[in-house]
Amino acid sequence: MKQRLLFLGALDYPNIPQAGDAVKNRFLLDFFKKELGDICYVDTQRWKRNPFILLRVFWKLIFCRFDNIVISTSNVSAYRLVRLTTSLHLRSRIYYFMIGGYTPLKIRDGIYKATPFKKLERIVVEADKVRELYHEVGIDNTYRLYNFKPVLFVPDISVIHEGRLRFVFLSRLTELKGVFHILNSVASLNSEGKGDLFEVDFYGRIDSDIQERFMNKLKTLPNVHYNGFLDLSCADGYRILAGYDAMLFPTMHVTEGFPGIVADAAIAALPLIASDWQYAQEIIGLGNCGILFPVGDNQALTEKMKAVIEDRSILQPMRSRALERSSMYDVEKVLDKKLIENLCMKERVY
């Protein structure tokens, strides 16, 4: 019997998801279950260490029948799955929900072949700029869908924070996320005598290759703290997040698309101080919901942090605009029946 949908993506069952792709995919999977009912999934988390995951995917594709196949994984695994599914001549509509924004650049640079992507029913992207990049390589079967989160808490932005200005970093702690840029900026500002005026809290999983260096650096900075995991599956998590003044996101990832923390920041009415990666101007805006600086420019980050430490009123209009924008990322509004209709997922394939 033909089922409505096969979902292929990282879900990280049975753990509490911390990575952005697993968080997003769980919302997607729940949505498809609600709207389509008859679905199947393969959790591709840790597929590099477990070859049986890909064998299970292959078995599902060969021996089961589906109206729709959804691929929602990061770049490398997505390309493999797109090539596999489009090469089997399946009578299924195949959708690629992009995580990150690097795929069209790899097609442009000849690293990925364009043909498998042209065979897809739709490529669901997280920014209009990504659609433009696909168009430049001759691929126009795209559909823009901003990232999404549940709006579990509405902060009172009329409350003016007093005392130390509080910065927060909320993401996986890696070298390329710019965590050492933050620490270097804190050290520079402390040396200027501003250490008593601000603090920085880090939340997220620390990559093993930087853990010792990161924790040793923290010991030299009394106004920096590592607070482990912040659970944003409940209102209390967003209540804690809304207690900060600004979020730091100095990413250097070329694959960055629409990070989920941008939606988290909007829900908590937090302006971002972020690097100007490929899609930042569309998602954050220049002075709209945050402050941007050149990717990898540690001195520029220090200057932006210093500016808001010396005049936190800069942030207040951005808090208002961020909160207004949060409705665009509300999972209840983004994932609705209209999406199913627009993607033609309820139509049977014969």
ROMARVO-672154 format. One record per atom (N, C-alpha, C): x, y, z. Coordinates in pm, whole numbers, plus 50000, padded with zeros to 5 digits. Last residue first. Layout:
N
XYZ;...
END
This chain:
350
499965084049096;499555071249040;500495067048928;499895101249393;500705098649274;500335084849223;497425123249532;498015109949515;498825109249388;497845153449703;497465146849578;498165133449567;498995165049917;497835156349940;497375149249815;501025181949833;501395169549901;500205160049922;501405206649704;500635195849638;500875182249703;502415228849818;503395218749777;502735206549713;500085242349878;501045248549787;502085238649735;498925224550064;498275227149936;499265232849834;500735226250275;500465213250214;499855215050075;500435253750331;501725248450287;501535235050217;497825255250422;498165261850296;499495256750241;497885243550670;497285236050560;497635242050424;501145253150803;499685252550804;499175244950682;503745266050940;503355252550901;501835251250914;503505293251013;504365289250901;503955275450848;501805294251232;501465301951113;502265297550990;502965278151420;501555276151393;501105283451267;505545288451441;505355275451376;503895273051341;506385320751370;505515312651455;505165299651382;507745338751225;508425326151249;507605316751338;506315361651214;506655355651086;507265341751103;506265370151476;505045363751423;505295356951289;508675383551509;508565369851560;507315362651507;508585409751436;508975400151334;508755385651378;507995422151677;507025422751567;507305411951464;510405417551810;509175411351859;508085411351753;512135433351655;512355418751665;511085411751710;511115458751704;511025453151569;511235438051569;511705461551979;510325462651929;510175455951793;514475459351978;513665449752056;512235449752004;515195481551835;515425468451774;514635457751848;514705502252013;513855500951893;514025487551822;516765494452215;515325494452242;514455493852117;519505496952159;518855483952142;517335484552148;520355521952222;520455517752081;519595505352057;520415523352492;519185528152427;519175524752278;522905516852584;521995505752562;520675510152497;525815527752539;524505533752517;523495522852482;528005512552610;528035526752644;526685533652624;527225488052506;527555488952649;527495503552694;527035493952239;525785491752314;526015491652464;529765498152176;528765508552147;527495506552228;530995473952241;531325485952317;530265496752299;529985457452039;529675454652179;529905467052266;531195469851819;529715469351829;529295466551973;533925466051875;533395479651864;531865479751877;534125438051869;534455445351991;533845459251990;533515433851599;532645428451703;532865435951834;535755445951483;534425451551458;533425446551562;537765428651565;537785442451612;536415449051594;537115405351425;537035405451571;537005419651627;535665396351155;536315408851199;536135410151350;534195375151052;535575372751094;536305384951148;532135394950850;532455381450898;533935380450933;531385428350958;532005419050862;532385405650924;528225431351137;529625435251117;530275424951024;524995444051236;525855434951161;527275440551150;522465443851472;523645451151424;524575441151358;518855440451446;520185438051500;521235446551434;516595444751312;516485436151430;517845433351492;517765468351169;516355465451187;516135457151314;520415471951112;519825480651212;518355478151237;519915455250837;520905464750885;520235474450983;518595422250895;518475435950847;519525445050909;518065395150932;518205403951048;518025418651008;517565384650676;516935378750793;516955388150914;519015399550487;517605396450464;516915392550594;521535400150603;520845412750578;519355410550551;522335373050617;522035380550739;521245393250713;523185355550426;521765358750427;521355367650545;526035353350452;525405354150320;523965359450324;526805373250747;526955361750659;526015363250539;527905394750925;527105396850805;527315385250708;527565385751269;528375387451149;527455387951026;525545404051507;525885392351428;526805395751312;523685409451762;524935415151713;525605403651640;520145411851771;521355403851746;522515412851710;517685418852024;518475422751906;519705413751893;515045399552141;516475402152158;517085406952027;512475389552189;512685403952166;514135407952189;512115362752188;512525368552316;512765383652306;511575359551917;510525356052013;510825362152150;514085366551813;512915374751784;511805372251885;515685345251906;515965359051949;514765368051926;514545323851767;514525324051914;514735338251966;515185331051505;513775330751546;513655331051697;517925328051534;517405340951490;515925341951527;518295301651596;518455311251705;518015325251664;518135287751358;516965288151443;517065298351554;519585304051077;519755297051204;518505298451291;519385300150765;518535307550857;518625300350991;522505292850696;521305296550622;520445305750706;525955287650667;524855292950747;523685296950658;528215279050542;526985271350516;525785276950591;530295293450633;529855296550497;528545289450465;530525305450957;530115294050874;529675298750736;531115323051148;531985323451031;531665312050935;529055342251370;529345330151293;530285332851176;528535357451613;529615360851518;530025349051430;526165366251781;526205355251685;527245358351577;524655375452084;525865375852002;525885363751909;521785393352178;522375380452147;523585382452055;521025415252451;521355413052310;521995399252295;520005413952711;519855426352634;520125424452486;517975388752883;519235394352829;518935406852746;515525378952940;516185386753043;517515392653000;514735362052743;514275375852734;514875384852841;515735337852840;516375344152726;515995358852716;513885332253044;515295334453077;515995342052965;511635328952882;511625339252986;513055342453029;512335307052731;512265319952664;512205331452764;512185288052940;513425289952864;513455303452795;509525289253018;510565293653111;511895296153040;508065277452811;508045292052824;509155297052915;509985251352646;508995256152742;509115271252756;512035244752492;510785237552463;509665241852558;514485254652540;513505263752481;512245256452435;516785251052780;515645243752723;514605253752672;520115254652751;518905262452779;517745255952706;522925238852894;521845238052796;520655246452841;525595258253028;525085245452980;523975246952877;526685282753094;525515278253168;524885265553114;529605299853151;529025289253068;527915282653149;530335334853164;529895322553228;529375312653124;532295363553230;531815353953131;531475340853202;533625380253402;532275384253360;531735375553246;536215370553443;535225369253551;533795373053511;538295353453262;537295363853235;536165362753337;539895331953293;540565345053294;539585356553280;538275310153261;538835312353394;539505326053406;537785309252987;536745314353077;537305317853215;540035296252894;539885310452865;538855316752958;539445270352978;540625277153033;540545292253010;537225264752818;537055265552962;538245272453029;538445265152559;537355274152593;537225275852744;540325244652575;540775258352547;539705268352588;538625222552621;539655226152718;540115240552700;536915223352387;536395224152523;537455228752622;537435219852124;537725233052179;537425234052328;536765194052058;538085198752016;538425212652069;534115190252143;535205184352221;536575190052185;531925218052153;532635208052073;533865203252148;529415222052389;530765226052352;531405214852270;526035231152350;526995220252361;528365224952312;524835260752527;524975251652414;526015241052439;525345294352622;524515282452633;524755273852508;527095319552799;527085310052688;526155298352722;526895353852883;526565340052918;526515331552792;528705382052975;528335373252864;528055359352918;528275415753099;528625401653117;528135393852995;529315449653191;528625439553109;529045425553149;530745466753353;529545472053288;528755461553212;533135458053448;532035458753545;530715463153482;534835460353226;534415447153273;533265447353371;536025482253121;534565481253107;534005468153160;538755486953100;538075490753223;536565489653218;540025476952888;539695491152880;538945495953004;540085450252943;541355457652955;541155472652945;537475443852876;537885443553017;539165451453038;537655445252600;536805454852671;537135455152820;539385423452551;539755437052508;538965447552586;537865402052653;539185405052710;539625419252675;535675403152480;535485405552623;536805409352688;536945396352242;536325409452255;536105412952402;537705370152298;538755380152272;538205394252286;535175358452322;536075358752438;537185369052420;534245362052058;533525367952171;534455369152291;536105346851921;535995361151891;535285368352006;535465322152017;536715328252063;536805342952025;533055317251886;533065318352032;534355324752084;532385314351615;532965326951661;533055328451812;531665291551496;530565299851545;531065312851607;534085279151451;533485286451340;532235294251379;534555266651700;535465277151652;534775285651546;531485262451883;532545257851794;533415269751755;528785254652052;530015262052074;531135255751991;525565259251923;526645249851943;527945257651952;524025286752100;524245278451981;525255267752017;523835316352219;523005304352228;523135296452099;525075341352421;525375333352303;524625320252320;524175373552544;524025359152548;524455353152414;524875401452760;524935395052629;524735379952647;523675426652958;523835412152950;523775407252806;524925453353144;524345449253017;524675434452996;524195457453492;525115452953386;524345449753258;521315478253546;522525471453591;523425467853474;518135471053385;519105479553454;520295471353498;515815470653118;516795463553200;517795473453261;512575481453114;513945485353079;514905478353174;509635469552987;510545468353101;511965471453055;508375468552750;508335481452818;509255481552941;508335443252657;509475451552616;509425465452676;507645414452790;507175428252808;508335437552777;507465385552572;508115394252671;507495408152676;505645357652548;505655371052491;506245380552595;506185323852465;506305334452565;506335347852493;506115306152263;505675301252393;505645312052499;505875300451948;505895312552030;505275308952165;507965275951801;506715279051870;506855291751952;509635284951493;509685280551632;508315283051695;511245283751173;510075284951259;510345279351398;512515298850867;512615289750980;511515292851081;510505305650572;511405309650681;511425298950790;510465293050267;509785290750394;510775294450505;510105294349917;510715300250037;509835298250160;510835270949679;509725276349757;510325281549888;511915262949341;512135266149481;510875272049546;512755255749077;511705248249147;511825250249298;514815266448929;513735275348972;512585268249042;518085267848833;517135259648908;516065268748967;520285281148721;519275275148634;518265266148702;521885294448890;522445282048835;521385274348757;520295315748963;521535318648890;522175306148831;518375303149117;517995308348985;519235310848900;519825298949351;519405287349270;519055291849128;520045325649431;521265318049399;520945305549318;517375331849482;518105339049377;519355331549335;516865315149698;516125313149573;516865319849457;518485327549885;518825313849842;518115310749711;517125351149922;518455351749861;518895337949812;514915343250065;514735346949924;516065347449851;515425314250273;515585328650247;515395331350098;515225287050298;514945295050417;515095310150395;513475264950063;514635272450112;514225281950224;512725235649918;512175245150014;513335251950085;512355225849604;513435228149699;512935239049793;510085202149464;510365215249520;511615214649605;510575178949309;509295185949300;509445200349349;513725174749138;512925175449259;511615182749234;515315176848919;514315166248918;513385166549039;517185195548979;516155199448883;515035189148877;518915181049135;518075191049200;516945195849108;520315164848950;519425158649050;518485168649115;521695186048793;520625177648739;519745171148844;523905198748907;522605205348914;521455195948878;526375184449120;525725185048990;524315190849005;528705201849329;527495193749315;526975195049172;530885216849249;531085206149347;529905196449344;530595239049089;530845226249025;531095214749119;529835262749197;531275260149194;531615246449135;527045260549189;527715270949110;529195268049093;526715240649380;526335238049242;527045247949150;527565254349603;528325242549562;527965238449419;525585273549613;526965277949593;527845266149549;523325258549671;523435264949538;524835270049509;524095249049944;523935240149829;524025247249694;524165265650166;525375264550085;525175256749955;522505271350382;522305278650258;523415276950156;520535251350615;521725258550571;521475265050436;518525227550491;519055232150619;520405238350588;515795225150266;517195228650290;517435232550435;513945199650182;513855210850276;515285214250319;513095186749888;514315189049965;514115201550050;510875161749778;511075175349827;512375175949908;509425143349523;510565144149615;510825158849648;506755122549457;507205136449456;508295137649562;507285090949297;507035098849418;507445113249391;508105067749156;506875075049124;506425082549249;511635068149094;510495065249181;509275073249135;514175065748978;512965066948895;511715062948974;516515067049114;515785054449121;514495054449039;517665091749123;518225082149028;517425069249019;516525106049325;516195110149188;516735100349084;517625093349550;516175092749526;515815096449383;520435098749521;519905085149530;518435084849491;520625126849515;521115118849401;520515104849401;519535132149769;518905137649647;519335129649525;521385119449934;520005114649931;519255119849809;523695134449882;523695120049860;522275114749847;522835159849963;523225157649824;523215142749790;522405155550238;521285159150150;521635156350004;524935151050338;523985139850336;522795142850245;525955177550293;526595165650237;525615154050228;524005196850423;524455196850283;524975183650227;521465181850638;522505191550604;523125188150469;518015173550553;519305171150618;520285181950576;515355162850458;515615174850539;516875172450621;513315151750212;514705151150256;514995164050332;510355134650168;510945147050216;512355144350266;508285121649927;509525119150000;510105132750038;504965110649866;505915121549886;507135116449962;503765085949824;503375097249740;504425108249745;505615055449824;505225067749891;504775078049787;506235021549894;505765031449798;505235043549873;509084999949953;507865006749995;507495017249891;511454989949853;510384980449883;509074986849932;513225011349800;513055000449703;511774992549727;513115028850016;512915034049881;512605022949781;513685012050233;512395019050226;512095023550084;516315004650168;515264994450176;513885000850163;517645029350190;517595022450060;516475012050058;517335034050466;516775043450368;516605036450234;518775012450564;517345013150593;516655022750495;521305019550478;520705007150428;519205007150450;521695042250630;521555043750485;520975031150422;521845029350880;520835039750856;520605041550707;524005012950879;522695006550868;521585016850845;526265027850931;525915025350791;524545018950773;526925050651152;526035039051148;525565036551005;528365073251132;528895062851220;528075050051216;526865088750963;528255086050925;528855074751008;524425092351091;524485082850979;525925079550938;523585107551311;524785099051323;524905088751211;520225108651207;521225113251303;522345102851313;518135101151046;519485100350988;520565105551081;515375082651093;516195092251165;517645090951118;512845079650869;514135073850904;514955084850969;509255074650872;510465082850880;511685074250907;505975077050725;507075068950776;508305077950784;502415083550749;503795086650712;504775076950778;499405092750737;500055080150700;501485082650653;498965121950816;498635109750889;499505097850858;498955147550720;498915136550623;498635122950687;498885165350937;498205168850813;498025156950719;500285152851149;498985159151172;498205160851042;502655145151026;501795135051089;500375140451106;503655170050954;503255160650849;502375149550905;504175180551212;503255187251120;502755177651012;506115163251310;504825164151378;503765170551289;508155169351124;507585155851130;506225155951199;508695196451183;508225192351051;507535178851055;509615194151446;508425202151418;507825198151283;511865178551395;510795173151481;509495180951461;513435195451240;512865183451179;511755177251265;514275215251421;513415218751308;512705206451253;515885199551591;514755207151644;513765210251532;517805189851412;516905180451479;515675187451536;519085213951338;518415205751236;517425195951299;520185224751576;519085231451509;518355222851408;520805202851853;521195208351724;519975213851651;519335191952060;520065204352084;520485210851953;516565172252164;517395177652055;518055190852093;516805147352395;516305161052381;517155167652274;516755114352236;517355125152314;516555138152303;516225090852106;515175096252195;515665108252277;516295110351801;515505102851900;516425093351976;517325128151608;518045125951735;517165119651843;516705135151356;515685137351458;516245135451599;517585142251027;518095140451163;517005144251263;515555125950772;516215137350835;516665134150975;513025118450566;514425114850587;515135127050646;509815105550546;510605116850594;512015111950626;507405097450316;508615092350381;509475104350418;503825097550296;505105104650300;506185096450370;501525080950245;501545095050207;502955100650197;502005048450100;501865057550211;502005072050163;500465022249923;501245034549915;500945043550034;500844988050000;500005000050000;500875012550000;
END
